[in-house]
Amino acid sequence: MNAVFARPDCHDALERLKDKHLLKSLSYVGGRWVANGANATFEVRDPASSLPLAWVSALDAEETGRAIDTAAAAFFAWRALLPQERACILRRWYELMLGAKDDLALIMTLEQGKPLSESRGEIDYAASFIEWYAEEGKRLNAEGVTSHLPGAEMIVRREALGVVGLVTPWNFPSAMVTRKAAAALAAGCTVVVHPSSETPLSALALAELGERAGLPTGVFNVVTGDAATIVGRLCADPRVRALSFTGSTAIGKLIAGQCAVGMKRLVMELGGHAPLIVFEDADIARAVDIAVNAKFATSGQDCLAANRIFVQRSILEVFNAAFRARIEALVVGNGLSPNAEIGPLMHARAVEKVDEQVRDAVRRGGRCLTGGTLHEAGPLFYTPTLLVDVPEDALIMREETFGPVAAVTAFDTEAEVIARANDTEYGLVAYVVTENGARQMRLGRALEYGMVAINRVKITGGPVPFGGWKQSGLGREGSRHGLEAFSELKYLCIDTAA
């Protein structure tokens, strides 16, 4: 069954899809497109226009169990394939993604809202993880151990864990699927993916391409519907040996508690509260460019977004003036517009949170230099905003924002700003802008973050161990560490005595 639940008023832009078969509304389980037995569905809408895109099947706990059944049944044959055989299938999946980039980007923009240019970039990024792990899976090698026992040979090897549950967010609806799934599949695991109910269409399109690439029945499954129902079933089933989640720290803690009963392996990329530190020796134009990109990509809806911008006092006024000019030049609009740089927020809750943080900062003594209001483009659009002189007790300095609002505050000394930057429960990424090489090394060591970007914004990719310290996560995604997360060590001790 491939039908899309649609109405006559469904979004006209869907007609631009070259390959209509990429638009799916049914879950993908055991190599079949399946509906909820009771015909339960949920609606997916374009956040920019509020127009409907599709009515997607909402599976229940029992149907989620059947997805786990098929993944468990497929595991042994998939694990038994040579790594090179799995790599060939993954490589075809990668090539199909690139071939369908325009359609995949259109689907993403329609359901998530980000500008088409960002969506195309995400498809490249998402596909890169499949390419990386297609190769890296061949290098999941055994290691020899020098025996401490007479007449014994010792080997340590890595073996696939089993069925893995993958729970992905709405802000990167393709890349978060492939970063997790490609690693698990390359390691020899089978997967059950639960995408966000706000952006399920991208994951379902990936399932269609995975089937075309030759992923065997049951190896890659996508289950759509209510998160509490589906994730609860994944957490409770002992056959699901690991669970990988990207989302808020609060939800991550709930999932960790549910998984503790079965001692599941956890990989979690949780909240961020990134500082961006600009020192007085920085090139102002370069620093502003970094600040714009670190703050406003994906309309600020990114766990890597710069949330607290610390600028050394001697350059504060010059920086603020240049930053304001760049912010005011950002083009807000529907992501389908070729000039759009800032799209809508995902839902009304996000708009309310952003607006409350802005009003709170002003109440506490901060100043709004530009923005600070809803945008005329629509109810989910917020005007790119610059807050300055923001006090430490403001909500925006304590909580993740997830919106197009930049908060700038002054600092005087290096020791002071390090202490302020580290004064958070989060530790995902930090940004530093300075031309002083010794300071770059000092900050790289002193900042309590899993990743530190110095004089640049783009730092992620297949070879990178992506992840955070403290309450920003557990484990790493990407790199060989992301592959090892879905494998288990096995030690063999072989008697060789005559």
Secondary structure, 3 states (H helix, E strand, C coil): CCCCECCCCCCHHHHHCCCHHHCCCCEEECCEEECCCCCCEEEEECCCCCCEEEEEECCCHHHHHHHHHHHHHHHHHHHHCCHHHHHHHHHHHHHHHHHCHHHHHHHHHHHHCCCHHHHHHHHHHHHHHHHHHHHHHHHCCCEEECCCCCCEEEEEEEEECCEEEEECCCCCCCHHHHHHHHHHHHHCCEEEEECCCCCCHHHHHHHHHHHHHCCCCCCEEECCCCHHHHHHHHHHCCCEEEEEEECCHHHHHHHHHHHHCCCCEEEEECCCCEEEEECCCCCHHHHHHHHHHHHHHHHHCCCCCEEEEEEEHHHHHHHHHHHHHHHHCCCECCCCCCCCCECCCCCHHHHHHHHHHHHHHHHCCCEEEECCCECCCCCCCECCEEEECCCCCCHHHCCCCCCCEEEEEEECCHHHHHHHHHCCCEECEEEEECCCHHHHHHHHHHCCCCEEEECCCCCCCCCCCECCEECCEECCECHHHHHHCCEEEEEEEEECCC
